[in-house]
C-alpha cells in the first residue's frame, strides 16, 4: 500500500481563466511558469491577451443587468454561498496560499480563514450599504426626494501583487457586493489562488460573468481595460506608481472612476471605502402635492 | 365690436417692468482677491467683462496668471493651519454670517448677476440667490457636526467615524452659467470642512465672485481662507496643476474635465468633476400634458438652456406626440425674450458671443442633418447675444443634436412606443447627469427611475435643486456629488492615527 502510494503519480491541474462563467484557456495560447517562493515550478498559468481582456468585459457587461437588478438580499445570499464553498475548499487554498505567498501552512491557514471571514463580512453589506450612504433629503419645498446608491457598472480590478488570496478577496468582494460586475487581474507572480477562486465562484450560484478572472502580465492586461470605453471604473491596487499613473491617464478618456493604489493592511478591518468607491448616487424627486397651509385638524 | 388679432395681442402687451440698476455699484476696475486684499495681476494683465444683453463693458478685471495662482495657493496654504484648527462651531458662525449677508444683499447680487451673465432677473432673484444663501446655511450647520457625517472612519481599528480631517487647499474652477450658485456649491462645503479655497470664476462672469470677496470681508473671514482669481483657462489649468493644491473641484465641459482627470493622474489630489449632460425628459401618454409642457419648458429654456442638467432631449410617447408638440409650440409662443432686467422676461441673453456661435453652429448642423427646425415668431434685440427658443423634430438618435450637448435653448424631440424603448433611448448617451419622467402612474415612475443611468431624476417636475440633495453625474457627466451630506466627502479625509491630527 505505502509503496503503491509512493509510486503514484499525482494529477496536475491545468489552471484556466474564468470568463463568462466558463473556463477558457487564453485566446493567445500562451502560458507562463508559476513558481513558489523557492523557485519550484507549480503550474503553467494562462498568459492573458488583450483579446481575453475584451472578452471578459463583454461577459461582465452582459452580466451587469441581471446582477445589479437582483435584490440586495439575493446578492447577499449568493455571496454567503461563496464563503460556504471557500470554507469547504479550505485545505486547497491553504496549500496554494502557502506556496504563493511563501508562508508556512499555519500562517496560510490564518490567511485563508481571514479571507473567508472577509467574504462573509461583505456578504452582509449588500442590503445595508443603501441605508448607510443613501436616504431621504429634507428639501425646502413640497417634494419627496430620495438618494440611493447604485453600482457604477463594469469594474476592472488589479488585484494586489503581494497578497494572493486575502488581498484578492478584499478587493473583489466589495465590488460585486454592491451589484457591479468585475474583470479581475490576478497577482502576476501568484495567480493560482485567484484562478482557483474562479472555480469556487462557478459553483456558488454567482451568475456567469459577474466575476471574470484573468492571469498574466498585469500591465499588458490592464492597458486595454483602462482604455476600454465600456469599463466604468478601475481599481489600481495591484499597479506600481508608474503603471498606476499611466492607467489613470488612460482611464480619463471616458472618465472611469479610479481607485488609486494605497498602502493597505489587508489583515485590518476594512471600512466602507471599497464599497462606496464603485457606487453612484441617484437622487429622485417627486412633488408631494402638499395639502396646503391650513394645517392638521388634530 | 370684435378686435382684430393684432389689436387683441397689443391689448394684452405687458408694459416694461425693469428692475433698477441703481442697487448695484460696479467699480470701473477690480483686482484679484488674494490673502484678503484686492491686488493687480503680477503681469498687470486685465480683461473686460461685458453685459451679454447689451455688449456694454461693465468693468475691467485683473487677469490671473501663473504667478498669481502661486501666490493665492500660498496664501490659502498659510491660512489653512489656523482655519482648519478652529473649532467647527466657529467656522459655522462665519458661514452663517456669510449666508445672512448674502440674504441682505440679495437684490444687489441678483441685479449684478443678471447684468454680467445675461440671465433674467426673475431667475437670479427667485432661483439663484435664494439657493446661494441656502447652501451657506446648510453647510454652516455641518461645520460642527462632521463627526456625524460618517467620513472619519479609520481602517486600522474600525473607528466609528469621529474626527475626519480637511484635505488642505481646494482649487476650484467654476463655469459662467450660474456664477454665484456654483461658487456657493464649491466654497460652502470646502469652508465648513476646514479647507481653504482658491476659486477661479469664468472669464465672462467674474463680478459676483468679486462681490463675494467683499462679503467675506464684511463677515470678517480670516485672510487667505478664500481667494478669488478671475481669469481664463490658463489660470484654471495652473490652479488644477499646482503641486500645493490638495483638492480639485471643477464644473464645466466634459472635454476640460477629461483634461483635468489626466493632469491629476498619479498625484494625491482628490477630484470631483461636474460635467456635461444631455438629459432625457420622458413624457408618457398618461402624463398631465399641461404640467409636462411646463416641465419641458423649464427643462430646456431655464437659463437659456445653459444648464448642464437641462432636459435637452424630449422623449415623447408616440400616441401623444402631436398633442404635446402642439401644446409646447403654443406655450413657446408666449415666452418673452428680451431685456434680462425686465421682471417679465422669460428668456435672456446667451452668455457670450463665443457661446452664441457654438449654439448657432450646432443648430445649423441639426438642419443640415435633416432634422426639422422650429422657433416661435420672436424678435431678437439688435445688440447683445440672442438665440430664439428652438425645437428640432424628426430627430433620430444618430443626429448631432441628439448626441452633443448644445448648452443653449435648443430642444431635440424624439419619440418612443414602450417604456423599455424610452429607457434605452434615454440611456443611449455618453452622459448621465439628469432625466425627467412624466406619468401619472407611480409604479412606472419608480421602475423607469430605477433603470435610468443618471444622477438626478425628476419625476413630474424638473430642474429642482436643494442644498440637502446630492447632485452629480454617472458616466461622462463626471464623478463625485455636490450638495447634501455627500457633498462633504470630497473635502474630507478619514481621521489620521492617534496624535497625528
Contacts between the chains, C-beta under 8 A, distances in Angstrom:
chain1	res1	chain2	res2	distance
A	132	B	150	7.2
A	133	B	150	8.0
A	133	B	486	7.8
A	137	B	466	6.8
A	137	B	468	4.3
A	137	B	469	4.5
A	137	B	470	7.6
A	137	B	484	5.8
A	138	B	468	5.5
A	139	B	464	7.7
A	139	B	466	3.9
A	139	B	468	5.7
A	139	B	469	6.0
A	140	B	134	6.7
A	140	B	466	6.0
A	140	B	468	7.7
A	141	B	464	7.2
A	141	B	466	6.9
A	143	B	461	7.0
A	143	B	464	6.2
A	143	B	466	7.7
A	145	B	466	7.2
A	145	B	469	5.6
A	147	B	469	6.9
A	147	B	470	5.2
A	147	B	484	6.8
A	147	B	486	7.1
A	152	B	474	7.4
A	232	B	475	7.4
A	241	B	266	7.0
A	244	B	266	6.6
A	245	B	265	5.2
A	245	B	266	3.0
A	246	B	265	7.9
A	248	B	261	7.7
A	248	B	262	8.0
A	248	B	265	3.6
A	248	B	266	6.2
A	249	B	262	5.0
A	249	B	265	4.5
A	249	B	266	7.9
A	251	B	261	7.5
A	252	B	258	5.0
A	252	B	259	7.9
A	252	B	261	3.6
A	252	B	262	4.5
A	252	B	265	6.8
A	253	B	258	6.7
A	254	B	430	7.5
A	254	B	475	7.5
A	254	B	476	6.0
A	255	B	254	7.5
A	255	B	257	6.6
A	255	B	258	6.4
A	255	B	261	6.2
A	255	B	273	7.0
A	255	B	275	7.4
A	255	B	475	7.1
A	255	B	476	4.9
A	255	B	478	6.4
A	255	B	479	6.6
A	257	B	479	5.7
A	264	B	155	7.7
A	265	B	155	7.4
A	265	B	156	7.1
A	268	B	155	5.7
A	268	B	156	5.3
A	268	B	157	7.6
A	269	B	155	7.1
A	269	B	157	7.3
A	269	B	158	4.3
A	270	B	155	6.2
A	271	B	153	4.0
A	271	B	154	7.5
A	271	B	155	5.3
A	271	B	158	7.3
A	271	B	494	7.2
A	272	B	153	6.8
A	273	B	153	7.5
A	273	B	155	7.6
A	273	B	494	7.9
A	280	B	455	6.5
A	280	B	474	5.1
A	281	B	455	6.7
A	281	B	470	4.9
A	281	B	472	7.0
A	281	B	481	5.2
A	281	B	486	5.7
A	282	B	449	7.7
A	282	B	452	7.9
A	282	B	454	7.0
A	282	B	455	6.0
A	282	B	456	7.4
A	282	B	457	6.5
A	282	B	474	7.9
A	283	B	455	6.8
A	283	B	456	5.2
A	283	B	457	7.2
A	283	B	469	5.3
A	283	B	470	5.4
A	283	B	471	6.9
A	284	B	449	4.9
A	284	B	456	7.9
A	284	B	457	4.6
A	284	B	458	7.9
A	284	B	459	6.5
A	285	B	456	7.4
A	285	B	457	7.1
A	285	B	458	4.8
A	285	B	459	6.4
A	285	B	461	5.9
A	285	B	464	5.4
A	285	B	469	7.7
A	286	B	445	6.8
A	286	B	459	4.5
A	286	B	460	6.1
A	286	B	461	7.0
A	287	B	460	5.8
A	287	B	461	5.4
